[in-house]
Amino acid sequence: MTKSLVASLLLAGLAVFGSSSLRAADPDVVRLGNLKFAHYGAVSYMKELAPKYNLKIEERMFAKGVDIVPALIAGEIDLAASAADGAIAGRAAGVPVICVAGFAKGGVRIVSRSDLDLKSVADLKGKKVGVARGGAQELALLAELSKHNLTWSDKGDKDVQIIYLAYADLNGALLQKQIDAMCQSEPQSSQAIAKGWGKEMLKPYDTPMGEPVRALVMAEKLYGNRDVALRVMKCFVEATKLFIDKPDVAEKYVREQMFKGQITSEEFKDAISNSPFTYDITPEHIQITTDYMVKFGVGKIDQGTSKAPLASTWVKVDLLDEAKKTVAAK
């Protein structure tokens, strides 16, 4: 074998080795459970940035946060966005999840029929109020009724009759005058106000719970894989920072991709003004929310139960803190 032939074979071998070593590894697949609300947009946008972090995010939409719990139990979801109460209910049921971030706050309004003169929570006595069961809206509503010493039930035998409906049905019920008021999410509450058949009574943030913070939770199995989990968090922080810094990008994505043109620019802006994007969450907020859930029996956490999770044991923001430093997010 000539020297030139040996050299050619070596160069060919090096080329093959080099190309295989530089070939990108297959992306890690992360299964995301999400909800179709305006303030969940940055979480949804993560799938657009995923390739940058060698991830493939497979998004699955649910009707409400507590509906994600069975999928988490079955191991079908790795990452989930929901109201804090949905995450707490899952943890209380034994679902091995870690709360790793917040992604939006607020997002609730008590809206009355525009033809009724309802100005305060006290005016709801004797009225029918619609709300989705097991969501941040239910907990915020009950906290307000309790604060104003009003009793409630879904049977019509208390001060306020609660009418449990799906989020998608609440606006129609208000329009058709089947209910007198509703505690609704965004952008649906903004739509009711913009169309003129609903008017804002209040944003129910004046209880010890304050503004509800939406929680991003991660399966313990994913949280334990530090490399993948940190890339997921960097992706989340970058998506959120983009939506905060460039509201026009957020609006375009939410209106066109999530809602397919079903909400107007004005409705989007009004919705996000009441549910701004964020990164942060604290054990203190989760604990207060847990205490209210126990008090009111929301999320099947009954009063006096030993199942109520202690927030300090499962709210972990170490990945978030590291990701925020990397992405230069405040």
C-alpha positions as CSV (number, residue, x, y, z in Angstrom):
1,M,0.0,0.0,0.0
2,T,1.5,3.3,-1.0
3,K,2.0,6.2,1.3
4,S,-0.5,8.3,-0.6
5,L,-3.2,5.6,-0.3
6,V,-2.7,5.3,3.4
7,A,-2.9,9.1,3.8
8,S,-6.2,9.1,1.8
9,L,-7.7,6.4,3.9
10,L,-6.7,8.2,7.1
11,L,-8.2,11.4,5.9
12,A,-11.4,9.7,4.9
13,G,-11.6,8.0,8.3
14,L,-11.1,11.3,10.1
15,A,-13.8,12.9,8.0
16,V,-16.3,10.2,8.9
17,F,-15.4,10.4,12.6
18,G,-15.6,14.2,12.5
19,S,-19.0,14.3,10.8
20,S,-20.4,11.8,13.3
21,S,-19.0,13.5,16.3
22,L,-20.4,16.9,15.2
23,R,-23.8,15.5,14.4
24,A,-26.3,16.9,16.9
25,A,-27.7,14.4,19.3
26,D,-31.4,13.6,19.0
27,P,-33.5,16.3,20.8
28,D,-34.9,15.4,24.2
29,V,-38.7,15.1,24.1
30,V,-40.6,16.9,26.8
31,R,-44.4,16.4,26.9
32,L,-46.2,19.7,28.0
33,G,-49.7,20.0,29.4
34,N,-51.1,23.4,28.8
35,L,-54.3,25.4,28.8
36,K,-55.8,27.7,26.1
37,F,-55.7,31.1,27.9
38,A,-54.0,34.3,26.9
39,H,-51.6,34.3,29.8
40,Y,-50.4,30.7,29.0
41,G,-49.0,32.0,25.7
42,A,-45.3,32.1,26.8
43,V,-45.4,28.5,28.0
44,S,-46.9,27.5,24.6
45,Y,-44.2,29.5,22.8
46,M,-41.5,27.3,24.4
47,K,-42.0,24.8,21.6
48,E,-40.9,27.4,19.1
49,L,-37.6,27.9,20.9
50,A,-37.1,24.3,21.8
51,P,-34.7,23.4,19.0
52,K,-32.3,26.0,20.3
53,Y,-32.0,24.0,23.5
54,N,-32.0,20.6,21.7
55,L,-35.5,19.9,22.9
56,K,-38.7,18.8,21.2
57,I,-41.7,20.0,23.2
58,E,-44.9,18.2,22.5
59,E,-47.9,20.3,23.6
60,R,-51.2,18.9,24.7
61,M,-54.1,21.2,25.6
62,F,-56.5,20.5,28.5
63,A,-59.7,22.2,29.5
64,K,-58.5,23.1,33.0
65,G,-55.5,22.6,35.3
66,V,-57.0,19.8,37.4
67,D,-57.6,17.8,34.2
68,I,-53.8,17.5,33.7
69,V,-53.5,15.6,37.0
70,P,-54.6,12.1,35.6
71,A,-52.1,12.6,32.8
72,L,-49.3,13.4,35.2
73,I,-50.3,10.3,37.3
74,A,-50.2,8.2,34.2
75,G,-46.7,9.5,33.3
76,E,-48.0,11.0,30.1
77,I,-46.9,14.6,30.9
78,D,-43.4,15.9,31.9
79,L,-44.2,19.6,32.3
80,A,-47.5,21.2,33.1
81,A,-48.9,24.8,33.3
82,S,-51.9,25.4,35.5
83,A,-53.3,27.5,38.3
84,A,-51.6,26.9,41.6
85,D,-54.6,25.0,43.0
86,G,-54.4,22.5,40.1
87,A,-50.8,21.8,40.9
88,I,-51.5,21.6,44.6
89,A,-54.3,19.2,44.1
90,G,-52.0,17.0,42.0
91,R,-49.3,17.0,44.7
92,A,-51.9,16.3,47.4
93,A,-53.1,13.3,45.3
94,G,-49.5,11.9,45.4
95,V,-48.4,13.0,41.9
96,P,-44.6,13.3,42.0
97,V,-44.2,16.9,40.7
98,I,-42.1,19.9,41.7
99,C,-43.3,23.5,41.3
100,V,-40.4,25.1,39.5
101,A,-41.7,28.6,38.4
102,G,-44.6,30.9,38.0
103,F,-45.6,32.1,34.6
104,A,-48.5,34.5,35.0
105,K,-50.3,36.3,37.8
106,G,-53.8,37.6,38.2
107,G,-56.0,36.5,35.3
108,V,-59.3,36.6,37.2
109,R,-62.3,39.0,37.2
110,I,-65.7,38.9,38.7
111,V,-68.0,40.1,35.9
112,S,-71.7,40.9,36.3
113,R,-74.4,41.3,33.7
114,S,-74.3,44.8,32.3
115,D,-78.1,45.2,33.0
116,L,-77.7,44.7,36.7
117,D,-76.5,47.2,39.3
118,L,-74.0,45.0,41.1
119,K,-71.1,47.0,42.4
120,S,-69.6,44.9,45.3
121,V,-69.3,41.4,46.5
122,A,-72.0,42.1,49.0
123,D,-74.4,42.7,46.2
124,L,-74.1,39.1,45.1
125,K,-76.4,38.0,48.0
126,G,-79.4,36.2,46.4
127,K,-77.7,36.0,43.1
128,K,-76.4,33.2,40.8
129,V,-72.7,33.3,40.2
130,G,-71.0,31.1,37.6
131,V,-67.5,29.7,37.9
132,A,-65.5,26.7,36.7
133,R,-65.0,24.1,39.4
134,G,-61.5,23.4,40.6
135,G,-59.7,26.5,39.1
136,A,-58.0,29.6,40.4
137,Q,-61.3,31.4,39.7
138,E,-63.3,29.2,42.1
139,L,-60.8,29.7,44.9
140,A,-60.6,33.5,44.4
141,L,-64.4,33.7,44.3
142,L,-64.8,31.7,47.5
143,A,-62.2,33.7,49.3
144,E,-64.1,36.9,48.4
145,L,-67.4,35.5,49.5
146,S,-65.9,34.4,52.8
147,K,-64.3,37.8,53.3
148,H,-67.7,39.4,53.0
149,N,-69.3,36.9,55.3
150,L,-71.5,35.4,52.6
151,T,-72.5,31.7,52.5
152,W,-72.7,29.7,49.3
153,S,-73.7,26.4,47.8
154,D,-74.7,25.0,44.4
155,K,-78.2,24.1,45.7
156,G,-79.7,27.5,46.1
157,D,-80.0,27.2,49.9
158,K,-77.3,29.8,50.9
159,D,-76.7,33.5,50.3
160,V,-75.1,32.9,46.9
161,Q,-75.9,30.1,44.5
162,I,-72.8,28.8,42.7
163,I,-73.4,27.6,39.2
164,Y,-70.6,25.3,38.0
165,L,-69.9,25.6,34.3
166,A,-67.0,25.0,31.9
167,Y,-64.9,28.1,31.1
168,A,-66.2,28.0,27.6
169,D,-69.9,28.1,28.8
170,L,-69.7,30.9,31.3
171,N,-69.8,33.8,28.9
172,G,-72.8,32.3,27.1
173,A,-74.6,31.8,30.4
174,L,-74.0,35.4,31.3
175,L,-75.2,36.6,27.9
176,Q,-78.3,34.5,28.1
177,K,-79.0,35.8,31.7
178,Q,-78.8,32.3,33.1
179,I,-76.4,33.7,35.7
180,D,-76.1,37.1,37.3
181,A,-72.3,37.2,37.5
182,M,-69.3,35.1,36.9
183,C,-65.8,34.7,38.1
184,Q,-63.9,34.1,34.8
185,S,-60.5,33.8,33.4
186,E,-58.7,35.8,30.6
187,P,-59.3,36.6,27.8
188,Q,-62.9,35.4,28.3
189,S,-63.7,38.0,30.9
190,S,-62.3,40.8,28.8
191,Q,-64.3,39.6,25.8
192,A,-67.6,39.8,27.8
193,I,-66.7,43.4,28.9
194,A,-65.7,44.4,25.4
195,K,-68.9,43.1,23.8
196,G,-71.0,45.1,26.2
197,W,-73.0,42.4,28.0
198,G,-70.7,42.1,30.9
199,K,-69.1,44.7,33.2
200,E,-66.3,44.3,35.7
201,M,-67.2,44.2,39.4
202,L,-63.7,43.7,40.7
203,K,-60.5,41.9,40.4
204,P,-60.6,39.6,43.4
205,Y,-57.0,40.2,44.7
206,D,-57.8,41.8,48.1
207,T,-57.7,38.6,50.2
208,P,-54.6,37.2,51.8
209,M,-54.1,35.0,48.7
210,G,-53.5,38.2,46.6
211,E,-53.1,37.7,42.9
212,P,-53.3,34.0,42.0
213,V,-49.9,32.9,40.5
214,R,-50.0,30.3,37.7
215,A,-47.6,27.5,38.4
216,L,-45.2,25.6,36.1
217,V,-44.7,22.1,37.5
218,M,-42.2,19.5,36.5
219,A,-42.4,15.8,37.0
220,E,-39.8,14.7,39.6
221,K,-38.3,12.3,37.0
222,L,-37.5,15.3,34.7
223,Y,-36.4,17.5,37.6
224,G,-33.9,14.8,38.6
225,N,-32.3,14.9,35.1
226,R,-30.4,18.2,35.7
227,D,-29.2,18.6,32.2
228,V,-32.5,18.4,30.4
229,A,-34.4,20.1,33.2
230,L,-32.1,23.1,33.1
231,R,-32.4,23.4,29.3
232,V,-36.2,23.3,29.7
233,M,-36.1,26.1,32.2
234,K,-33.8,28.2,30.0
235,C,-36.3,27.7,27.2
236,F,-39.1,28.8,29.5
237,V,-37.3,31.9,30.7
238,E,-36.3,33.0,27.2
239,A,-39.8,32.6,25.9
240,T,-41.2,34.6,28.9
241,K,-38.6,37.3,28.6
242,L,-39.4,37.6,24.9
243,F,-43.1,38.0,25.6
244,I,-42.4,40.6,28.4
245,D,-39.9,42.6,26.3
246,K,-41.8,42.4,23.0
247,P,-45.6,42.5,23.6
248,D,-46.2,42.7,19.9
249,V,-44.7,39.3,19.5
250,A,-46.8,37.9,22.4
251,E,-49.9,39.4,20.9
252,K,-49.3,38.0,17.4
253,Y,-48.6,34.5,18.7
254,V,-51.5,34.3,21.1
255,R,-54.1,35.9,18.8
256,E,-53.0,34.1,15.6
257,Q,-51.5,30.8,16.8
258,M,-53.5,30.0,20.0
259,F,-56.8,31.7,19.3
260,K,-56.8,31.6,15.5
261,G,-58.0,35.2,15.3
262,Q,-60.9,34.7,17.7
263,I,-59.8,37.6,20.0
264,T,-59.2,41.2,19.1
265,S,-56.1,43.2,19.8
266,E,-58.0,45.3,22.3
267,E,-59.3,42.1,24.1
268,F,-55.7,40.7,24.2
269,K,-54.2,43.8,25.6
270,D,-57.0,44.1,28.3
271,A,-56.5,40.4,29.2
272,I,-52.8,40.6,29.6
273,S,-53.1,43.9,31.6
274,N,-54.9,41.7,34.1
275,S,-52.6,38.6,33.8
276,P,-49.1,39.8,33.2
277,F,-46.4,37.3,32.4
278,T,-43.9,36.5,35.1
279,Y,-41.2,33.9,36.1
280,D,-41.5,33.9,39.8
281,I,-43.4,32.0,42.5
282,T,-42.8,31.5,46.2
283,P,-43.4,28.8,48.7
284,E,-45.3,31.4,50.8
285,H,-47.9,32.0,48.0
286,I,-48.3,28.2,47.4
287,Q,-48.8,27.7,51.2
288,I,-51.5,30.4,51.5
289,T,-53.2,28.9,48.4
290,T,-53.0,25.4,50.0
291,D,-54.5,26.7,53.2
292,Y,-57.5,28.3,51.4
293,M,-58.0,25.0,49.4
294,V,-58.2,23.1,52.7
295,K,-60.5,25.7,54.2
296,F,-63.0,25.6,51.3
297,G,-62.5,22.0,50.2
298,V,-61.4,23.0,46.7
299,G,-59.6,20.4,44.7
300,K,-60.8,17.6,46.9
301,I,-58.5,18.6,49.7
302,D,-60.9,18.3,52.6
303,Q,-60.6,20.3,55.8
304,G,-58.3,18.6,58.3
305,T,-56.7,16.3,55.8
306,S,-53.2,15.1,56.3
307,K,-52.7,15.1,52.5
308,A,-52.3,18.8,52.1
309,P,-48.7,19.2,50.9
310,L,-46.3,21.6,52.7
311,A,-45.2,24.1,50.1
312,S,-41.6,24.1,51.3
313,T,-41.2,20.5,50.4
314,W,-42.0,20.8,46.7
315,V,-41.6,24.4,45.6
316,K,-38.0,24.5,44.2
317,V,-36.8,27.5,42.2
318,D,-33.1,26.6,41.9
319,L,-33.4,25.7,38.2
320,L,-35.3,29.0,37.7
321,D,-32.6,31.1,39.4
322,E,-29.8,29.5,37.3
323,A,-31.8,29.9,34.1
324,K,-32.6,33.6,34.8
325,K,-28.9,34.3,35.3
326,T,-28.0,32.6,32.0
327,V,-30.7,34.3,30.0
328,A,-30.2,37.6,31.8
329,A,-33.8,37.9,33.0
330,K,-34.7,40.0,36.0
